[in-house]
Each structure stands twice: as C-alpha cells, then as structure tokens.
C-alpha cells in the first residue's frame, strides 16, 4: 500500500467517441440560418396578416356594441307598439296619455354607437350590417316616433325590421 502513495498515480486514458450526427459548429450554423429564415418570413407574413386580424376584431367589436344597443332600442320599440295598439279605440284623454308615454319611450332610443360606427368605420360597418337592415330599422324608428299619432305604421314596420334583424343575428 505504501507503494501506491509513493509514486504518481498511473495515467488513465479515456477515449470518448464522437456522437453520431453533425459536429456542433455545423449544427449551430444550420440552426442560426433556419431561425433567421423563419423569423424573417413570419415577420413579413405578419405584415399582411395583421390587417385581416385587426379587421376581424373590429367587426366583432362593432357587432357586439351594435347588438347591445339594438336590444335596448328594440325592447323600447316593442313596449311602444304594445302601448299604441289601443290608441285608435281609446278615449281622447287616454290618447293623450298614450302619446305622452310613446314620446317618453322615444327618449329612451339611443343610436350613438350606430352613428359612430357608420361615420368612422364605414367599410366595416356596411360589411357587418348586410342589407342595411339595422340602418332601415333606425330610420323607420326615428321617423315613426317623430310622427307618432299621424303615422304609427312606421313603428310597426320598424318592429318587423327589428324582428328580422334579431332573428338573423340570433338575438333573444
């Protein structure tokens, strides 16, 4: 045992075999070239795709906001139509009350979102409002409430446009 501690330890030779495949430097160069290629092509492709993505998101936002505004206005219109059904056969005092209530319901109608999107995002708005159903609804709604006692048929037509719009959009 003493012999072991007196001399230098014997040298050990380990032979490590090269793993199969390419050397490290070739793998690094190929990885860098492939990464650069895919990075540049995806960046260029994104320039063309981001417009479609933002357009789709804008349409979704427009539909959500217009549907929310429409539901409130359509509900007020249905209330007004229900109240005005008895207008023709009602006594004069009741007719004045019905006209007052219908005018008050007309004050509940809002079209700020409709007007905003129609004026600022025309292309997306007209693509979303196919057939201009919502536009016709709001035009008839406004004119019907302005001319209520004389021309209540406009409100009935607006209600039918609203019903069609709600059915096609799948709104409750």
C-alpha positions in Angstrom: 0.0 0.0 0.0 2.8 2.3 0.6 3.9 1.8 -2.9 0.8 3.3 -4.1 1.3 6.6 -2.2 5.0 7.0 -3.2 4.7 7.4 -6.9 2.5 9.4 -9.2 -0.8 7.8 -10.0 -0.9 6.0 -13.2 -2.3 7.9 -16.1 -5.7 6.9 -17.3 -6.6 7.4 -20.9 -10.3 7.7 -21.8 -11.5 7.6 -25.3 -14.8 9.4 -26.0 -16.3 8.6 -29.3 -17.9 11.3 -31.4 -21.7 11.1 -31.1 -23.5 10.3 -34.3 -24.6 13.3 -36.4 -23.0 16.6 -37.3 -20.4 18.4 -35.4 -21.5 21.1 -33.0 -20.4 24.0 -35.1 -22.4 22.7 -38.2 -25.5 22.3 -36.0 -25.2 25.8 -34.7 -24.8 27.3 -38.2 -27.8 25.4 -39.5 -29.9 26.4 -36.5 -29.0 30.1 -36.9 -29.8 30.1 -40.6 -33.1 28.3 -40.1 -34.1 30.6 -37.2 -33.2 33.7 -39.3 -35.2 32.4 -42.3 -38.3 31.6 -40.2 -38.1 34.8 -38.3 -37.9 37.0 -41.4 -40.6 35.1 -43.3 -43.0 35.1 -40.3 -42.4 38.9 -39.8 -43.1 39.6 -43.4 -46.2 37.4 -43.4 -47.4 39.1 -40.3 -47.4 42.4 -42.1 -50.0 41.0 -44.5 -52.0 39.1 -41.9 -52.3 41.7 -39.2 -54.7 43.8 -41.2 -57.1 40.8 -41.5 -56.8 40.1 -37.8 -57.5 43.7 -36.8 -60.4 43.9 -39.3 -61.9 40.7 -37.8 -61.5 42.1 -34.3 -63.1 45.4 -35.3 -66.1 43.6 -36.9 -66.5 41.6 -33.7 -66.4 44.7 -31.6 -68.8 46.5 -33.9 -71.3 43.6 -33.8 -71.1 43.3 -30.0 -71.7 47.0 -29.5 -74.5 47.4 -32.1 -76.3 44.3 -30.8 -76.2 45.6 -27.3 -77.6 49.0 -28.4 -80.2 47.3 -30.7 -81.5 45.1 -27.9 -82.3 48.1 -25.8 -83.9 50.0 -28.6 -85.9 47.1 -29.9 -87.2 46.4 -26.4 -88.4 50.1 -26.1 -90.0 49.8 -29.6 -91.9 46.7 -28.6 -93.1 48.4 -25.5 -94.3 51.4 -27.6 -96.0 49.1 -30.1 -97.8 47.3 -27.3 -99.0 50.6 -25.8 -100.1 52.1 -29.1 -102.3 49.1 -30.1 -105.3 50.6 -28.3 -104.6 54.1 -29.5 -107.3 54.2 -32.2 -110.1 53.0 -29.9 -109.1 54.9 -26.8 -111.0 57.9 -25.4 -109.3 61.3 -26.0 -107.8 61.6 -22.5 -106.2 58.2 -22.8 -104.9 59.0 -26.3 -103.0 61.9 -24.9 -101.6 59.7 -22.2 -100.6 57.0 -24.8 -99.0 59.7 -26.9 -97.1 61.0 -23.9 -95.8 57.5 -23.0 -94.8 56.8 -26.5 -92.9 60.1 -26.7 -91.1 59.2 -23.4 -90.2 55.8 -24.9 -88.8 57.7 -27.9 -86.4 59.4 -25.5 -85.0 56.0 -24.5 -83.9 55.3 -28.0 -80.1 55.7 -28.4 -78.1 55.5 -31.6 -74.8 56.8 -30.6 -72.9 53.6 -31.4 -74.8 53.1 -34.7 -73.9 56.7 -35.7 -70.3 56.4 -34.5 -69.5 53.2 -36.4 -71.4 54.3 -39.5 -69.4 57.5 -39.7 -65.9 56.4 -38.5 -65.7 52.8 -39.7 -67.8 52.8 -42.9 -66.4 49.8 -44.7 -66.5 47.5 -41.6 -70.0 48.9 -40.7 -71.6 48.2 -44.0 -70.0 44.7 -44.1 -71.4 44.0 -40.7 -74.9 45.4 -41.5 -75.7 43.3 -44.5 -78.7 44.6 -46.4 -78.7 47.7 -44.3 -81.4 46.2 -42.1 -80.2 47.9 -39.0 -80.0 51.2 -40.9 -83.6 50.8 -42.1 -84.6 49.9 -38.6 -83.2 53.1 -37.1 -84.5 55.4 -39.9 -88.0 54.0 -39.5 -87.7 54.1 -35.7 -86.8 57.8 -35.7 -89.4 58.8 -38.2 -92.1 56.7 -36.6 -91.6 58.3 -33.2 -91.5 61.8 -34.7 -94.8 61.3 -36.5 -96.4 59.0 -33.9 -100.1 59.9 -33.8 -100.3 60.5 -37.5 -98.2 57.7 -38.9 -97.9 54.8 -36.4 -97.5 52.3 -39.2 -93.8 53.3 -39.4 -93.3 51.9 -35.9 -94.9 48.6 -36.9 -92.6 48.4 -40.0 -89.6 49.2 -37.8 -90.7 46.4 -35.4 -90.8 44.0 -38.3 -87.3 45.1 -39.5 -86.1 44.7 -35.9 -87.6 41.3 -35.6 -85.9 40.2 -38.8 -82.6 41.6 -37.7 -82.9 39.9 -34.3 -83.8 36.6 -36.0 -80.9 36.7 -38.4 -78.4 37.7 -35.7 -79.7 35.1 -33.3 -80.6 37.7 -30.6 -83.2 36.9 -28.0 
